[in-house]
Amino acid sequence: MSTQTKVIIGGVGVGLLLFWLLPNIVATLIILGLVAVPVVGYLMLDPSQRRRLRAQGRKRIGS
C-alpha cells in the first residue's frame, strides 16, 4: 500500500471520527478547511510552477 493511500485512509478515519464526536456543521467546516488548504496553495502557484509540479508527478509514475 502506498504512502498516499495510507494518508487518504487516515484522513477518512479522522473525518468519520470528527462527525461522530463533534456537531455535524463543525466537522464539515473542519474537513472543508483541510481540503481547501492544498487547493488554494496549488491555485496560488504561477503557471510555470504548476507545470513543473505536474511534470514532477508524471516523472514519479514511471520510476
C-alpha positions in Angstrom: 0.0 0.0 0.0 1.4 3.4 -1.0 2.0 6.2 1.4 -0.6 8.3 -0.3 -3.2 5.6 0.2 -2.4 5.4 3.9 -2.8 9.1 4.3 -6.2 9.0 2.5 -7.4 6.2 4.6 -6.3 8.0 7.8 -8.0 11.2 6.6 -11.3 9.4 6.1 -10.9 7.8 9.5 -10.3 11.2 11.1 -13.3 12.7 9.2 -15.6 9.9 10.4 -14.3 10.4 14.0 -15.0 14.1 13.8 -18.6 13.5 12.6 -19.1 11.2 15.5 -17.6 13.5 18.2 -18.5 17.0 17.0 -21.7 18.6 15.8 -22.1 17.9 12.1 -21.6 21.5 11.0 -18.3 21.9 12.9 -17.0 18.7 11.5 -18.0 19.7 8.0 -16.2 23.0 8.3 -13.0 21.4 9.6 -13.0 18.8 6.8 -13.7 21.5 4.1 -10.8 23.6 5.6 -8.4 20.6 5.3 -9.4 20.1 1.7 -9.3 23.8 0.9 -5.7 24.5 2.1 -3.9 22.4 -0.6 -6.3 23.6 -3.3 -5.7 27.2 -2.5 -1.9 26.6 -2.3 -2.0 25.0 -5.8 -4.0 27.8 -7.2 -1.5 30.4 -5.8 1.3 28.9 -7.9 2.4 30.6 -11.2 1.6 28.7 -14.4 5.2 27.7 -14.8 5.3 26.4 -11.2 2.2 24.3 -11.8 3.7 22.9 -15.0 6.9 21.9 -13.1 4.8 20.3 -10.3 2.7 18.3 -12.9 5.9 17.2 -14.7 7.4 16.0 -11.4 4.3 13.9 -10.6 4.5 12.3 -14.1 8.2 11.6 -13.6 7.5 9.7 -10.4 4.9 7.5 -12.0 7.5 6.0 -14.4 10.2 5.4 -11.9 
